[in-house]
């Protein structure tokens, strides 16, 4: 009996990582750039759209095989490798928990998968420079900025100042209503102001990356990228 138990124990140690590796929340999504592609695993199907929409594959999702620090899905048409390591998508400044490699035919592309890593409440506190809004770098005589302190938010769009209350709950930021000054600015400055306040008017997911930036993401392409403000 003791001999049988001694054999069983290593078996349990071997199967535990396998079970842990196969437990990934669904639906699972991944994205890559250059060329742009997206992938989803949900409801028993793998759906891949690559080459900016020119390549499309939909196939039945097999049982995932455990691989080194991750999972592998192997089908006749597509192979998907998910590796548990932090990954930046190179476009939005967001950081994801997984690196994802997709092979379709002779073509192999790489990107990131899983839900973006969420910033914690202390991570957003302090002063930030608004680096870009919806993919456009901010410009103006004044630096676009934002500060989070306790339950208050304040800042400048590069044109007018703004302030108001905000809530940060479970990785989501809700600001407003926001009050702002009404100084007239050049058309470019006014357009930038409308874009910034438009993003801040949405419920935003907040993620952080390894460069110390925050990414506030709303609907579609609505996004603010914040970098730590320089201290004089």
GUTINU-364178 format. One line per 4 residues: number of its first residue (from 1); their letters; for each residue y, x, z of C-alpha. Coordinates in nm, 3 decimals. Example, Ala and Ser with C-alpha at 12.3 -4.5 7.8 and 13.67 -1.06 7.14 Angstrom:
<atoms>
1) AS) -0.450,1.230,0.780; -0.106,1.367,0.714
</atoms>
This chain:
<atoms>
1) XXXX) 0.000,0.000,0.000; 0.244,0.278,0.086; 0.169,0.440,-0.249; 0.244,0.114,-0.434
5) XXXX) 0.577,0.074,-0.254; 0.673,0.431,-0.338; 0.619,0.353,-0.707; 0.814,0.027,-0.687
9) XXXX) 1.127,0.180,-0.535; 1.213,0.408,-0.833; 1.151,0.113,-1.065; 1.413,-0.089,-0.880
13) XXXX) 1.659,0.200,-0.905; 1.604,0.219,-1.278; 1.648,-0.152,-1.345; 1.962,-0.201,-1.133
17) XXXX) 2.196,-0.011,-1.373; 2.043,-0.200,-1.666; 2.123,-0.536,-1.507; 2.473,-0.421,-1.416
21) XXXX) 2.538,-0.291,-1.768; 2.443,-0.619,-1.932; 2.673,-0.829,-1.717; 2.992,-0.851,-1.928
25) XXXX) 3.207,-1.167,-1.911; 3.212,-1.379,-2.226; 3.394,-1.442,-2.449; 3.438,-1.071,-2.512
29) XXXX) 3.716,-0.950,-2.743; 3.802,-0.615,-2.896; 4.078,-0.493,-3.128; 4.155,-0.183,-3.331
33) XXXX) 4.423,-0.040,-3.559; 4.441,0.175,-3.871; 4.288,-0.026,-4.028; 4.347,-0.339,-3.822
37) XXXX) 4.039,-0.524,-3.699; 3.931,-0.777,-3.437; 3.593,-0.861,-3.287; 3.470,-1.137,-3.059
41) XXXX) 3.133,-1.204,-2.895; 3.100,-1.566,-2.784; 2.863,-1.862,-2.801; 2.580,-1.647,-2.932
45) XXXX) 2.778,-1.506,-3.225; 2.947,-1.178,-3.315; 3.255,-1.231,-3.531; 3.424,-0.931,-3.692
49) XXXX) 3.733,-0.928,-3.914; 3.827,-0.585,-4.051; 4.046,-0.411,-4.306; 4.335,-0.645,-4.222
53) XXXX) 4.122,-0.949,-4.304; 3.943,-0.824,-4.615; 3.608,-0.769,-4.440; 3.447,-1.054,-4.244
57) XXXX) 3.110,-1.058,-4.067; 2.964,-1.339,-3.857; 2.613,-1.294,-3.724; 2.392,-1.398,-3.435
61) XXXX) 2.452,-1.184,-3.125; 2.135,-1.008,-3.006; 2.056,-0.928,-2.645; 2.268,-0.626,-2.556
65) XXXX) 2.086,-0.298,-2.507; 2.198,-0.072,-2.223; 2.351,0.254,-2.346; 2.521,0.547,-2.176
69) XXXX) 2.788,0.388,-1.955; 2.791,0.070,-2.159; 2.617,-0.166,-2.401; 2.502,-0.171,-2.762
73) XXXX) 2.459,-0.472,-2.993; 2.245,-0.392,-3.297; 2.201,-0.628,-3.595; 2.118,-0.579,-3.962
77) XXXX) 2.482,-0.620,-4.063; 2.679,-0.475,-3.771; 2.640,-0.244,-3.469; 2.878,-0.266,-3.174
81) XXXX) 2.898,0.000,-2.901; 3.090,-0.083,-2.582; 3.161,0.215,-2.354; 3.308,0.169,-2.008
85) XXXX) 3.608,0.404,-2.030; 3.983,0.335,-2.030; 4.124,0.288,-2.378; 4.472,0.247,-2.530
89) XXXX) 4.499,0.048,-2.853; 4.779,0.270,-2.987; 5.004,-0.022,-3.080; 5.106,-0.232,-2.783
93) XXXX) 5.092,0.035,-2.507; 4.834,-0.177,-2.324; 4.529,-0.023,-2.157; 4.184,-0.181,-2.177
97) XXXX) 3.869,-0.115,-1.970; 3.640,-0.037,-2.267; 3.624,0.176,-2.578; 3.457,-0.015,-2.864
101) XXXX) 3.304,0.134,-3.179; 3.198,-0.093,-3.466; 2.980,0.011,-3.759; 2.967,-0.218,-4.065
105) XXXX) 2.767,-0.073,-4.351; 2.886,0.286,-4.393; 3.222,0.218,-4.227; 3.285,0.298,-3.858
109) XXXX) 3.601,0.197,-3.672; 3.709,0.242,-3.310; 3.928,0.041,-3.079; 3.951,-0.115,-2.734
113) XXXX) 3.789,-0.414,-2.567; 3.790,-0.635,-2.261; 4.088,-0.786,-2.084; 4.395,-0.557,-2.051
117) XXXX) 4.412,-0.381,-1.716; 4.642,-0.588,-1.497; 4.922,-0.435,-1.297; 4.941,-0.507,-0.926
121) XXXX) 5.247,-0.657,-0.757; 5.370,-0.324,-0.612; 5.343,-0.169,-0.959; 5.621,-0.384,-1.104
125) XXXX) 5.869,-0.328,-0.820; 6.171,-0.113,-0.899; 6.399,-0.035,-1.191; 6.279,-0.018,-1.552
129) XXXX) 6.426,0.054,-1.893; 6.341,-0.206,-2.156; 6.202,0.028,-2.420; 6.118,-0.231,-2.684
133) XXXX) 6.108,-0.605,-2.741; 5.840,-0.756,-2.966; 5.783,-0.420,-3.135; 6.153,-0.336,-3.192
137) XXXX) 6.315,-0.047,-3.004; 6.615,-0.155,-2.799; 6.959,-0.024,-2.890; 7.318,-0.069,-2.780
141) XXXX) 7.608,0.089,-2.597; 7.439,-0.011,-2.272; 7.074,0.059,-2.196; 6.861,-0.255,-2.177
145) XXXX) 6.714,-0.264,-1.828; 6.536,-0.479,-1.571; 6.479,-0.450,-1.196; 6.226,-0.633,-0.977
149) XXXX) 6.306,-0.647,-0.607; 6.133,-0.881,-0.361; 6.142,-1.216,-0.545; 6.453,-1.141,-0.753
153) XXXX) 6.490,-1.003,-1.105; 6.808,-0.864,-1.258; 6.901,-0.653,-1.555; 7.099,-0.607,-1.872
157) XXXX) 7.003,-0.693,-2.229; 7.225,-0.419,-2.371; 7.493,-0.685,-2.405; 7.509,-0.913,-2.098
161) XXXX) 7.372,-0.895,-1.747; 7.118,-1.147,-1.617; 6.962,-1.237,-1.284; 6.734,-1.491,-1.125
165) XXXX) 6.411,-1.543,-0.934; 6.059,-1.448,-1.039; 5.698,-1.498,-0.929; 5.408,-1.259,-0.981
169) XXXX) 5.066,-1.415,-0.929; 4.723,-1.293,-1.043; 4.866,-1.063,-1.305; 5.114,-1.314,-1.451
173) XXXX) 5.493,-1.303,-1.426; 5.715,-1.612,-1.440; 6.092,-1.554,-1.433; 6.379,-1.796,-1.412
177) XXXX) 6.582,-1.987,-1.444; 6.797,-1.688,-1.538; 7.177,-1.680,-1.526; 7.366,-1.440,-1.752
181) XXXX) 7.721,-1.328,-1.827; 7.877,-1.447,-2.153; 8.044,-1.145,-2.308; 8.048,-1.141,-2.689
185) XXXX) 7.867,-0.852,-2.855; 7.796,-0.737,-3.211; 7.537,-0.949,-3.398; 7.260,-0.692,-3.343
189) XXXX) 7.328,-0.691,-2.969; 7.325,-1.070,-2.953; 6.997,-1.084,-3.146; 6.843,-0.832,-2.907
193) XXXX) 6.967,-1.033,-2.610; 6.814,-1.355,-2.744; 6.485,-1.175,-2.805; 6.469,-1.029,-2.452
197) XXXX) 6.563,-1.353,-2.279; 6.323,-1.541,-2.506; 6.032,-1.324,-2.389; 6.139,-1.353,-2.024
201) XXXX) 6.140,-1.731,-2.064; 5.762,-1.731,-2.115; 5.469,-1.692,-1.875; 5.385,-1.325,-1.919
205) XXXX) 5.070,-1.126,-1.854; 5.150,-0.787,-1.703; 4.942,-0.477,-1.777; 4.999,-0.108,-1.714
209) XXXX) 4.897,0.209,-1.894; 4.830,0.572,-1.816; 5.186,0.671,-1.913; 5.337,0.467,-1.631
213) XXXX) 5.468,0.192,-1.860; 5.444,-0.184,-1.806; 5.367,-0.427,-2.087; 5.480,-0.789,-2.045
217) XXXX) 5.299,-1.001,-2.304; 5.370,-1.362,-2.399; 5.271,-1.578,-2.694; 5.200,-1.416,-3.029
221) XXXX) 5.395,-1.092,-3.068; 5.635,-1.165,-2.779; 5.625,-0.851,-2.567; 5.844,-0.623,-2.356
225) XXXX) 5.748,-0.260,-2.301; 5.910,-0.113,-1.988; 5.935,0.252,-1.893; 6.044,0.378,-1.549
229) XXXX) 6.422,0.409,-1.523; 6.552,0.760,-1.478; 6.698,0.837,-1.139; 7.028,1.024,-1.147
</atoms>
